[in-house]
Amino acid sequence: MTGPDREQSMRRPIRRVSTLLLVMFVGLFGSSTLIQAVQADGLHDDARNTRTLYDSFAVERGSIVVDGVQVALSTPSDDEYEWQRQYPMGALYAPITGYNTLGQGNTGIEGAMNDELTGSANSQLVDQILATLTGQDPVGASVELTISSAAQQAAADALGTREGAVVALDTETGDVLAMYSSPTFDPNAFALHNTAAVTETYNQLIADPNQPLQNRTIAGDLYYPGSVFKVLVLAAALESGRFDLDSEFPNPETITLTGSTAEVRNASRSTCGPGETVTLETALILSCNVQFAMLGEQLGEDAIAEQAAAFGYGQQLEIPLSVTPSSYPTGLEPSQVQLTSFGQFDVRVTPLQIAMTTAAIANDGTMMQPNMIDRVLAPNLDVLDDPEPTILGNPVSSATAAEIRSAMELGVSEGLASNAQIPGVTVGGKTGTAETGENNEPFNLWFTGYGELNDRSVAVAVVVVPSENIVGDTSNRIAAPIGRAVIEAVLNS
């Protein structure tokens, strides 16, 4: 082999190795770019990323604040984690704060606002750079909530040890003023710097049949709404232009569901008042199932489903906590449409959804985006975020909203929501008692309503699951007073 041939032969392996190295470099560069530029946020937020979790404990995590009081804060610890999370009012705010843990991730505001609380949000980039340049320890931002401490305490006190949930909304801004779920839990048990102990606590609570980790206001096993759903069906009727509050319906004690042998009767086990006919207004005030079944059949599935969608059913919400969408079923038989017209069959809701519907009625038909964040403050007190009220939609006209309010206010003054009355305050409301579809399971007892005084307006939704069914007007006796207590707390604060 001549000199040039030998040299060319020697170069071939070198070229192959060079080509292989180039391909490997391109692959490495591409994968690292994908991780850093495309997948970074997802990997950072992945619950399996223990490095991110452990790093977060080395940061002075920002406080979660309600009415100027820290309901979650970090204090120095004498171990390798540097900071200890504390929840001074633990169980009262647990459905809101959630927890920040070793091994089980974050929930509630601790999870939804984790970037801000750890100082790693995009809005805090300048602070991150300055901390790096000056050698300062990183500090997270504080998150101030819209929650009213008075309303939250009133909800907890009034609900007591019963299973259920309470939500209160500012009707004009959408601010969440109360969010209480019972049974609750103590998030301090999750703040330990002991993974085994945290895991044991988590497993115990997950196995608890009372499901204390569920935030029943926005998630978990959704509720059957019962007669509080009649407010939405009435809205669909009025919006259709085919009915008004004076529209009359026959007044039998029972009717047979269309295409079925099953009967529907009123909770009173009698007619809806004394007359041979009854108006739509009276049917709402006295919460008569028979007339609403008739109304639902005339409206049809599509009209009710469209009205439900207008009020936000099926819609994903971040407040910033993730909200499970409420649902109205589809593909119904006529008998099933009749059942949904008074909140039965397979209508499923969160208390937040019911509160949103009532708030829109109280707000002249305008539904606001629910929001829990008042503002986010940097350690130097610069305002990093100050959310403005946002309109979510206009599910009904102002005229329809006014008609429904008049009926709901009569429901409180002379109907089945009389225990929601507050002297000197305009209160409208609707009770509901929903069968759960399970044999021997207690009914869901509901109240939803609003209170107005001077320039304040608040809407509430209350659901209670009693330990056993109680004979009598249970929703008015049990759920309505809880709603009244929360309304009073907001209007008096």
BELHUCOR-V874349 format. One record per residue. N is the residue number from 1. RES is the residue in one letter. OMEGA is omega in whole degrees, 0 to 359 (none if undefined). Layout:
N,RES,OMEGA  N,RES,OMEGA
//
This chain:
1,M,181  2,T,182  3,G,180  4,P,180  5,D,180  6,R,181  7,E,179  8,Q,179  9,S,180  10,M,183  11,R,184  12,R,178  13,P,180  14,I,178  15,R,179  16,R,179  17,V,179  18,S,179  19,T,179  20,L,178  21,L,179  22,L,179  23,V,179  24,M,179  25,F,179  26,V,178  27,G,179  28,L,179  29,F,181  30,G,181  31,S,179  32,S,177  33,T,178  34,L,182  35,I,186  36,Q,188  37,A,187  38,V,187  39,Q,187  40,A,182  41,D,180  42,G,178  43,L,180  44,H,184  45,D,182  46,D,182  47,A,180  48,R,180  49,N,184  50,T,180  51,R,178  52,T,181  53,L,182  54,Y,178  55,D,182  56,S,179  57,F,177  58,A,181  59,V,171  60,E,185  61,R,180  62,G,181  63,S,167  64,I,194  65,V,174  66,V,179  67,D,177  68,G,181  69,V,179  70,Q,176  71,V,170  72,A,182  73,L,178  74,S,176  75,T,181  76,P,176  77,S,184  78,D,178  79,D,186  80,E,182  81,Y,171  82,E,183  83,W,180  84,Q,178  85,R,179  86,Q,179  87,Y,188  88,P,180  89,M,179  90,G,190  91,A,182  92,L,184  93,Y,183  94,A,179  95,P,182  96,I,183  97,T,191  98,G,180  99,Y,175  100,N,190  101,T,164  102,L,172  103,G,182  104,Q,176  105,G,182  106,N,174  107,T,177  108,G,178  109,I,177  110,E,179  111,G,185  112,A,181  113,M,184  114,N,181  115,D,180  116,E,182  117,L,179  118,T,179  119,G,183  120,S,179  121,A,179  122,N,181  123,S,181  124,Q,184  125,L,181  126,V,178  127,D,178  128,Q,181  129,I,181  130,L,179  131,A,179  132,T,182  133,L,184  134,T,180  135,G,180  136,Q,175  137,D,179  138,P,179  139,V,180  140,G,178  141,A,175  142,S,179  143,V,178  144,E,186  145,L,177  146,T,185  147,I,172  148,S,180  149,S,180  150,A,180  151,A,179  152,Q,179  153,Q,179  154,A,178  155,A,181  156,A,181  157,D,184  158,A,179  159,L,177  160,G,183  161,T,181  162,R,172  163,E,178  164,G,184  165,A,179  166,V,175  167,V,174  168,A,181  169,L,166  170,D,188  171,T,185  172,E,183  173,T,186  174,G,179  175,D,175  176,V,184  177,L,176  178,A,177  179,M,184  180,Y,181  181,S,182  182,S,3  183,P,181  184,T,183  185,F,179  186,D,182  187,P,177  188,N,179  189,A,179  190,F,185  191,A,181  192,L,175  193,H,182  194,N,186  195,T,181  196,A,181  197,A,179  198,V,180  199,T,178  200,E,178  201,T,180  202,Y,182  203,N,178  204,Q,182  205,L,177  206,I,181  207,A,181  208,D,181  209,P,178  210,N,174  211,Q,182  212,P,180  213,L,178  214,Q,170  215,N,188  216,R,181  217,T,187  218,I,187  219,A,181  220,G,178  221,D,185  222,L,187  223,Y,165  224,Y,186  225,P,184  226,G,191  227,S,174  228,V,177  229,F,179  230,K,177  231,V,179  232,L,180  233,V,175  234,L,177  235,A,179  236,A,180  237,A,181  238,L,180  239,E,180  240,S,183  241,G,182  242,R,185  243,F,168  244,D,184  245,L,181  246,D,178  247,S,186  248,E,178  249,F,174  250,P,187  251,N,175  252,P,177  253,E,181  254,T,168  255,I,175  256,T,180  257,L,182  258,T,179  259,G,184  260,S,174  261,T,182  262,A,181  263,E,173  264,V,176  265,R,177  266,N,179  267,A,180  268,S,184  269,R,178  270,S,178  271,T,180  272,C,186  273,G,190  274,P,189  275,G,176  276,E,175  277,T,181  278,V,179  279,T,178  280,L,178  281,E,180  282,T,179  283,A,176  284,L,183  285,I,181  286,L,176  287,S,185  288,C,182  289,N,185  290,V,183  291,Q,178  292,F,173  293,A,176  294,M,181  295,L,182  296,G,179  297,E,179  298,Q,178  299,L,182  300,G,183  301,E,187  302,D,182  303,A,180  304,I,180  305,A,179  306,E,179  307,Q,177  308,A,179  309,A,179  310,A,178  311,F,175  312,G,177  313,Y,180  314,G,185  315,Q,176  316,Q,179  317,L,171  318,E,190  319,I,9  320,P,174  321,L,179  322,S,183  323,V,175  324,T,181  325,P,170  326,S,187  327,S,170  328,Y,185  329,P,180  330,T,179  331,G,189  332,L,167  333,E,179  334,P,180  335,S,180  336,Q,175  337,V,179  338,Q,180  339,L,179  340,T,184  341,S,171  342,F,168  343,G,179  344,Q,188  345,F,184  346,D,170  347,V,182  348,R,188  349,V,165  350,T,172  351,P,177  352,L,180  353,Q,179  354,I,178  355,A,178  356,M,179  357,T,180  358,T,179  359,A,178  360,A,177  361,I,181  362,A,184  363,N,176  364,D,175  365,G,179  366,T,181  367,M,181  368,M,174  369,Q,176  370,P,183  371,N,181  372,M,187  373,I,175  374,D,174  375,R,177  376,V,185  377,L,173  378,A,178  379,P,178  380,N,177  381,L,170  382,D,179  383,V,180  384,L,180  385,D,181  386,D,188  387,P,176  388,E,176  389,P,184  390,T,177  391,I,179  392,L,179  393,G,176  394,N,187  395,P,177  396,V,177  397,S,178  398,S,179  399,A,178  400,T,179  401,A,181  402,A,179  403,E,180  404,I,178  405,R,181  406,S,179  407,A,180  408,M,178  409,E,173  410,L,178  411,G,178  412,V,185  413,S,183  414,E,183  415,G,187  416,L,176  417,A,188  418,S,181  419,N,175  420,A,182  421,Q,176  422,I,181  423,P,177  424,G,182  425,V,173  426,T,182  427,V,171  428,G,183  429,G,178  430,K,175  431,T,177  432,G,175  433,T,188  434,A,170  435,E,185  436,T,182  437,G,179  438,E,181  439,N,176  440,N,177  441,E,179  442,P,177  443,F,169  444,N,181  445,L,189  446,W,161  447,F,169  448,T,182  449,G,179  450,Y,175  451,G,182  452,E,177  453,L,183  454,N,183  455,D,179  456,R,177  457,S,182  458,V,175  459,A,181  460,V,169  461,A,181  462,V,171  463,V,180  464,V,174  465,V,183  466,P,180  467,S,175  468,E,180  469,N,183  470,I,181  471,V,176  472,G,183  473,D,191  474,T,182  475,S,179  476,N,182  477,R,187  478,I,186  479,A,184  480,A,179  481,P,177  482,I,177  483,G,179  484,R,181  485,A,181  486,V,177  487,I,179  488,E,182  489,A,180  490,V,185  491,L,180  492,N,184  493,S,none
//
